[in-house]
Each structure stands twice: as C-alpha cells, then as structure tokens.
Amino acid sequence: MKKIEAIIKPFKLEDVKDALVAAGIEGMTVSEVKGYGRQQGHSELYRGAEYVVEFIPKVKLEIVVSNDHYLNLALDIIKEQAKTGKIGDGKIFVSDITKTIRIRTGEEDEEAL
C-alpha cells in the first residue's frame, strides 16, 4: 500500500477529485495548508498598501492506494489535472504504508481501504 500526499492549488481540487473518482479511486483526506517553495511568497496590494504574503494557501490531498496500478493511475491524474504550467503548481510525495486498520470493523490492510 502507498500513501500519496499532493500539495496543489486550491482551485484545482475539484478537477483532481472528479478525475480520481471517475478512475475508481475513492477516499481522500483534504486539508487547507499554507507554505512556500521556490516562489518564496509574493507581494500584494491591499487598500494602497503593499504587503508580503510569505505563506501561500494550498490544499493537501492524502490518498492511500492498494497497489502499483492505482498508484500510477492516481499520480498521472494528479499531475495532469493539477498542472497550470506556472510556478507554485505543487508537489507530490509517495510513501509506504505498513498497516491500515478500519476502526469500526477491525478490518486490516487492503480490506480496510
């Protein structure tokens, strides 16, 4: 099992979610996060005053998949749907999951997904 964490622009969330569901990948956790990468924030004007936004609002998706087929499918979908071609499109991280337990039923690992 693999866990995918993707940091994307908030306005791309619905596109990514819809494409994942259409591909049969269900279940995700979404968090509103703030951060920065190479872009290092940016300056904005508000009522004539300039101020620096150091942490850019993003959305973090967490998805756990059971096998490499769904991993590669999810990665392709996220890359395609979240891309704008501009700085700040985000990052995707993949890590191993060694144990999963559904609290309600006690099911474990792939049955718990």
C-alpha positions in Angstrom: 0.0 0.0 0.0 1.2 3.5 -0.8 0.2 6.9 0.5 0.1 9.8 -1.9 0.4 13.4 -0.5 -0.2 16.1 -3.0 0.1 19.8 -2.4 -1.9 21.6 -5.1 -3.5 25.0 -5.9 -7.0 25.2 -4.2 -8.9 25.9 -7.4 -7.6 22.6 -8.9 -9.1 20.5 -6.2 -12.4 19.7 -7.9 -10.8 18.8 -11.2 -8.4 16.4 -9.4 -11.2 14.9 -7.2 -13.6 14.4 -10.2 -10.9 12.7 -12.3 -9.8 10.4 -9.4 -13.4 9.3 -8.7 -14.1 8.7 -12.4 -11.0 6.4 -12.4 -12.3 4.4 -9.5 -10.0 5.9 -6.8 -12.2 6.7 -3.9 -11.4 8.1 -0.5 -9.2 11.1 0.2 -8.5 13.5 3.0 -8.2 17.1 2.1 -6.6 19.8 4.3 -6.2 23.5 3.8 -2.5 24.3 4.3 -0.1 27.2 3.8 3.5 27.1 2.7 6.1 28.1 0.2 8.6 26.6 -2.1 10.8 28.2 -4.7 8.4 31.0 -5.2 9.1 32.3 -1.6 5.8 34.1 -1.3 4.8 37.2 -3.2 3.7 40.9 -2.7 0.1 42.1 -2.9 -1.6 45.4 -2.7 -4.4 46.0 -0.2 -6.1 49.4 0.0 -3.0 51.0 -1.5 -0.5 49.4 0.9 1.9 46.7 -0.2 2.4 43.7 2.0 4.2 40.4 1.6 2.4 37.1 1.6 5.1 34.6 2.9 2.9 31.5 3.1 0.8 30.7 0.0 -2.6 29.0 0.6 -2.7 25.4 -0.8 -4.6 22.2 -0.5 -3.1 19.0 0.7 -4.7 15.7 -0.6 -3.9 12.4 1.1 -4.8 9.2 -0.7 -4.0 5.6 0.2 -4.0 3.1 -2.7 -3.7 -0.7 -2.5 -1.4 -1.4 -5.5 1.0 0.0 -8.1 -1.7 0.1 -10.7 -3.8 2.6 -8.7 -0.6 4.4 -7.6 0.5 5.1 -11.1 -3.1 6.0 -12.2 -3.5 8.4 -9.3 -0.1 10.0 -10.0 -0.9 10.5 -13.7 -4.3 12.1 -12.9 -2.9 14.4 -10.2 -0.1 15.5 -12.5 -2.4 16.2 -15.4 -5.3 17.8 -13.5 -3.3 20.0 -11.1 -0.9 21.4 -13.6 -1.2 25.0 -14.7 2.3 25.3 -16.0 3.0 28.2 -13.7 5.2 28.4 -10.6 3.5 27.0 -7.5 1.6 24.1 -9.1 2.7 22.0 -6.1 4.4 18.7 -5.2 3.5 15.0 -4.9 5.1 12.8 -2.3 4.7 9.0 -2.1 5.4 6.8 0.9 4.9 3.2 2.1 2.0 2.3 4.4 2.8 -0.7 6.6 -0.5 -1.0 8.4 -4.1 0.1 7.9 -7.0 -0.6 10.4 -10.6 0.3 10.0 -11.6 1.3 13.5 -15.3 0.4 13.1 -14.9 -3.1 11.9 -11.4 -4.1 12.8 -10.6 -4.9 9.1 -6.9 -4.5 8.3 -4.7 -3.5 5.4 -6.3 -3.7 1.9 -9.7 -4.7 3.3 -9.7 -1.5 5.4 -9.4 0.7 2.4 
